[in-house]
Amino acid sequence: MVVRLSAAERKDHVLDAALVAFAATGYEGTSTEDIARAAGISQPYLFRLFGTKKELFIASVTRCFRETLETFQRASEGLRGEEALQAIGRAYMELLDRDRTRLHLQLQSYGACDDPDIRRAVRDGYGDLVTYIERLSGLASDGVAAFFATGMLLNILSAMQVVDGSEPWAKRLLEGIGKEL
């Protein structure tokens, strides 16, 4: 028996495949043919769903930032201030420990910001995260900046797979931000 997916389910399935592909090889290095094959659809159908490769990349990036924001929201439910930020930090690190694909897409999205449409999507997604943290924490701009600076440092250490402190210099950085190993 063949299970037929609704258009929305098919679109989600394509976005899943696109996330993995774009995370691995970036916007320029990923072909729509590879994404269509991974999603089990034809390339013309992929274009019917998303129009262009750029629209598919933007949809993937937008979804990735939205899912990150949803992770923040779930982790901080019922919390405020420093307690909420600690919960968000823990949840984000657990997410990176489980699956670094979203981190890789996030990093690839920054690298594709020369395109003004992609840059707008990345700015909007990141801006939503900043706005949420500002509202939730009540911190002044320097505190919000410190929160995101720490997060970006953790992203970089995670990308290099040294967030466990396996390198002496990484261990010193982690100790400097108060992350227990």
C-alpha positions in Angstrom: 0.0 0.0 0.0 1.4 3.4 -1.0 0.9 6.2 1.6 0.0 9.5 0.0 1.2 12.6 1.7 -0.8 15.8 1.7 0.8 18.8 0.0 1.7 20.3 3.4 3.3 17.0 4.5 5.2 16.7 1.2 6.4 20.2 1.7 7.6 19.4 5.2 9.3 16.3 3.9 11.1 18.3 1.2 12.2 20.9 3.9 13.6 18.0 6.0 15.7 16.8 3.0 16.7 20.4 2.1 17.8 21.1 5.7 20.2 18.1 5.7 21.5 18.9 2.2 22.0 22.7 2.7 23.5 22.1 6.1 26.1 19.8 4.6 27.1 21.7 1.4 25.6 25.2 1.7 23.5 27.2 -0.7 25.9 27.2 -3.6 27.1 23.6 -3.2 23.7 22.0 -3.0 21.8 20.9 -6.1 18.0 20.8 -6.3 18.4 17.5 -8.0 20.0 16.0 -4.9 17.3 17.5 -2.6 14.5 16.1 -4.9 16.2 12.7 -4.9 16.5 12.7 -1.1 12.9 13.7 -0.8 11.7 11.1 -3.2 10.2 13.5 -5.7 11.0 14.9 -9.1 12.9 18.1 -9.6 10.0 19.7 -11.5 7.7 18.9 -8.5 10.3 20.5 -6.1 10.1 23.7 -8.2 6.3 23.5 -8.1 6.4 23.5 -4.3 9.1 26.1 -3.8 9.6 28.0 -7.1 13.4 28.4 -7.0 16.4 27.0 -5.2 16.7 30.3 -3.3 13.1 30.2 -2.1 13.7 26.6 -0.9 16.9 27.7 0.9 15.1 30.7 2.5 12.2 28.4 3.6 14.8 26.0 5.2 16.6 28.8 7.0 13.3 30.4 8.1 12.1 27.0 9.5 15.4 26.4 11.2 15.3 29.8 13.1 11.6 29.2 13.9 12.4 25.8 15.4 15.2 27.3 17.4 12.8 30.0 18.7 10.3 27.2 19.6 13.1 25.4 21.5 13.8 28.6 23.4 10.1 29.1 24.2 9.5 25.5 25.4 12.6 25.6 27.6 11.7 28.9 29.2 8.0 28.2 29.7 6.9 29.7 33.0 10.4 31.2 33.7 11.8 34.7 33.6 15.2 36.4 33.9 18.4 34.4 34.5 16.5 31.2 35.3 14.9 31.3 31.8 18.2 32.0 30.1 19.9 29.1 31.9 17.0 26.8 30.8 17.4 28.1 27.2 21.1 27.5 27.3 20.7 24.0 28.5 18.0 23.2 25.9 20.1 24.6 23.1 23.2 22.6 24.1 21.0 19.5 24.3 19.8 20.2 20.8 23.3 20.6 19.6 24.4 17.4 21.3 21.5 15.5 19.7 21.7 16.8 16.2 24.1 19.5 14.8 22.3 19.7 11.4 20.5 22.9 12.4 23.7 24.4 13.7 25.3 23.6 10.3 22.5 25.2 8.4 22.6 28.3 10.6 26.4 28.6 9.9 25.7 28.0 6.1 23.0 30.7 6.2 25.5 33.3 7.5 27.8 32.4 4.7 25.1 33.0 2.1 24.2 36.5 3.4 25.8 38.1 0.3 22.4 37.6 -1.3 20.0 40.3 -0.1 17.0 38.0 0.1 18.8 35.4 2.1 20.3 38.1 4.3 16.8 39.4 5.0 15.6 36.0 6.1 18.6 35.4 8.3 18.3 38.9 9.9 14.6 38.3 10.5 15.2 34.9 12.1 18.0 36.1 14.3 16.1 39.2 15.1 13.2 37.1 16.4 15.6 35.3 18.7 17.0 38.5 20.0 13.6 40.1 20.6 12.4 37.0 22.5 15.5 37.0 24.8 15.1 40.8 25.4 11.5 40.4 26.3 11.9 37.3 28.4 15.0 38.3 30.3 14.5 42.0 30.9 18.2 42.5 30.4 19.8 45.6 29.1 21.4 45.5 25.7 24.8 44.5 27.2 23.3 41.5 28.9 21.5 40.4 25.8 24.7 40.8 23.8 26.6 38.7 26.3 24.0 36.0 26.1 24.2 35.8 22.3 28.0 36.2 22.3 28.2 33.1 24.6 25.8 31.3 22.3 27.9 32.0 19.2 31.0 30.9 21.0 29.3 27.6 21.9 28.1 27.3 18.2 31.7 27.6 17.1 33.0 25.2 19.7 30.3 22.8 18.8 31.1 23.1 15.1 34.7 22.2 15.9 33.5 19.4 18.2 35.4 20.6 21.2 32.4 21.7 23.4 33.5 18.8 25.7 36.7 20.6 26.6 38.8 18.0 24.8 41.3 20.8 23.8 43.0 22.7 26.6 42.2 26.0 25.0 38.5 25.1 24.6 38.4 24.0 28.2 39.6 27.4 29.3 37.0 29.2 27.2 34.2 27.0 28.6 35.4 27.6 32.1 35.5 31.3 31.3 31.8 31.3 30.4 30.9 29.1 33.4 30.0 26.0 31.4 30.5 22.8 33.4 32.0 19.9 31.5 
